[in-house]
Amino acid sequence: MKALFLHFIVEHEHKEAFLELAHRIAKSDGFVNLNELTYIRGWMLELGLESWESTKSASLTTSDLIGNLQDERLKRIFLAEMLLLIFADGSYTDEEKQIAEHMRELFGCSLETFEKLKAWVEEMNRLKVNGMQLILEG
């Protein structure tokens, strides 16, 4: 699925941080689902980093990874796109809930805004399923 907001991420360092965060989230439940992998590959293409590979040290914390992200709009973009990834495999595990809450706190996102973003992601996923049903079943 094409990302909706990645064209706003212009700095190379932010692009790499975005992909690293996505990589960490995708493998957080111990298994990278095909849908998650599809999201990440699409993002790599869209960001112009087709051959990107995770090179960040595992000891680098998430807050270190995204700590220099100051733009509030970029923070919401990261959060919205990561929520799309979290829900890509159709589940919302305890590990993913903890990651989402940690990102919300790191980005200083209010609980109200976070819940709106999450509801939007859930609706996007519902619409994708409905569209697929229309295509397959008529």
KACORFEN-V493567 format. One record per residue. N is the residue number from 0. RES is the residue in one letter. PSI is psi in whole degrees, -180 to 180 (* if undefined). Layout:
N_RES_PSI ; N_RES_PSI
This chain:
0_M_134 ; 1_K_134 ; 2_A_152 ; 3_L_-24 ; 4_F_2 ; 5_L_-21 ; 6_H_-15 ; 7_F_-15 ; 8_I_108 ; 9_V_-30 ; 10_E_133 ; 11_H_-43 ; 12_E_-40 ; 13_H_-37 ; 14_K_-45 ; 15_E_-40 ; 16_A_-41 ; 17_F_-49 ; 18_L_-38 ; 19_E_-43 ; 20_L_-44 ; 21_A_-43 ; 22_H_-45 ; 23_R_-42 ; 24_I_-45 ; 25_A_-37 ; 26_K_5 ; 27_S_-29 ; 28_D_12 ; 29_G_-3 ; 30_F_130 ; 31_V_109 ; 32_N_153 ; 33_L_-40 ; 34_N_-41 ; 35_E_-43 ; 36_L_-40 ; 37_T_-44 ; 38_Y_-50 ; 39_I_-44 ; 40_R_-41 ; 41_G_-41 ; 42_W_-40 ; 43_M_-45 ; 44_L_-47 ; 45_E_-33 ; 46_L_-4 ; 47_G_25 ; 48_L_54 ; 49_E_-34 ; 50_S_19 ; 51_W_140 ; 52_E_146 ; 53_S_121 ; 54_T_-4 ; 55_K_142 ; 56_S_140 ; 57_A_-21 ; 58_S_-13 ; 59_L_121 ; 60_T_162 ; 61_T_-40 ; 62_S_-34 ; 63_D_-40 ; 64_L_-42 ; 65_I_9 ; 66_G_-29 ; 67_N_6 ; 68_L_106 ; 69_Q_-26 ; 70_D_120 ; 71_E_-38 ; 72_R_-43 ; 73_L_-37 ; 74_K_-44 ; 75_R_-34 ; 76_I_-49 ; 77_F_-49 ; 78_L_-46 ; 79_A_-47 ; 80_E_-37 ; 81_M_-35 ; 82_L_-39 ; 83_L_-42 ; 84_L_-45 ; 85_I_-40 ; 86_F_-2 ; 87_A_-32 ; 88_D_6 ; 89_G_5 ; 90_S_163 ; 91_Y_82 ; 92_T_166 ; 93_D_-40 ; 94_E_-43 ; 95_E_-36 ; 96_K_-42 ; 97_Q_-43 ; 98_I_-46 ; 99_A_-43 ; 100_E_-40 ; 101_H_-44 ; 102_M_-42 ; 103_R_-45 ; 104_E_-45 ; 105_L_-38 ; 106_F_-3 ; 107_G_32 ; 108_C_132 ; 109_S_155 ; 110_L_-38 ; 111_E_-47 ; 112_T_-41 ; 113_F_-46 ; 114_E_-36 ; 115_K_-43 ; 116_L_-44 ; 117_K_-42 ; 118_A_-39 ; 119_W_-45 ; 120_V_-45 ; 121_E_-40 ; 122_E_-41 ; 123_M_-44 ; 124_N_-40 ; 125_R_-43 ; 126_L_-37 ; 127_K_-45 ; 128_V_-46 ; 129_N_-43 ; 130_G_-43 ; 131_M_-41 ; 132_Q_-42 ; 133_L_-41 ; 134_I_-45 ; 135_L_-35 ; 136_E_-15 ; 137_G_*
